Amino acid sequence: MKLNPRPFAAVIGVVTILICLAVPALAMADSSRSKAPASKKSAVTAKKTVIPADEILRRSSAYFANPPYLLAEEVYGKIVQGGDNSFFLVSLQSRDGFAKGHVPGAVNIPFSEIAEPTALKLLPRSRKIVLTCDDGHRSMAAALYFAQLGYNVATMPMGLNRWNAVASGIASPYAGSAGYPVATEPVEATSKHTLPVFTSTARNGRKLITERTRKVLASGRSLFIDRNEVYERVIKGGDDRYVLVSIQRPEDYAKGHVPGAINIPYNELAKPGSLRKLPGDKKIVVICYIGHMAGAASLLLNQLGFEAYDMRFGTLGWNDTTAGLGSAKDFLVGLGKTLNYPVAGDLEKNGN
């Protein structure tokens, strides 16, 4: 008996359309996983799928609403001295830097490897992960990524610079305020821009975020920029390839910010309306209070397809006399001083 191929062709056409419609939704929701093996046709479709930013933004909003800090004094008292096993210390230093000096008891996961499967396997879901690094900037960026994946994280402000800058041998310790000029007049974003889009083969939110983070780290481009470079190129040189973005609170921005910077408060950053203020063809320099929230912001923006940089040490390093540091000004200035806590080095292997 000879089968009529036309009904089968119609069915295949309908299935293909349904697959094309379903792929973006699968990429955005962990709960939409399918145990059935993907066909070659659906895999090809996934590679060509344009992914919106919704899932990354959803997973980032809570992080920016409540920055996760654990002071060096608490790390020393509760974890190093107190042995509180509910915490899990991680150093994001390079392997060479870790060998020179790190917070005692910390496991070493270099920042460049945070999105690797071997690194993620080290992180316990049942404990609070406390991240340390040279100056706190990489810790905040990594904390965003781990929080996006559902881990309970905190960071140690100013990192080893606060812990013990000399004994840990960090390469670029905080050198104090540069005393650069600040402005009080607001700068408005002049236009609305289209959000970047990207293609992805990811089938759920976790894989999407990991894929995007790996891409950022694999680029080899630093997420950080020095304040002196910003001053020379942008403030003095007028280089229009850069856009300065202050993520201070509005009331602090009004009291003092880096000249020329527009204001997008950090708790408003992970919103489409805020992101449309940023041009996709410029270098975005993010400026916060001490460079930490800007570290997380720079990773987020790069995940989304922008070229973004965190200005190291933020407003504190730019000018620590400005009222733009807000009501916590004295506290923030104090974070620039070292506590001279003990460090561990070559003799300790990953805290085990």
Secondary structure by P-SEA (a helix, b strand, c coil): ccccaaaaaaaaaaaaaaaaaaaaaaaccccccccccccaaaaaaaaaccccaaaaaaaacccccbbbbbcaaaaaacccccccccbbbbbcccaaaaaaccccbbbbbcccccccaaaaaaccccbbbbbbcccaaaaaaaaaaaaaacccccccccccccccccccccccccccccccccccccccccccccccccccccccaaaaaaaaaaaaaaccccccccaaaaaacccccccccbbbbbcccaaaaaacccccbbbbcccccccaaaaaacccccbbbbbcccaaaaaaaaaaaaaaccbbbbcccccccccccccccccaaaaaaaaacccccccccccccccc
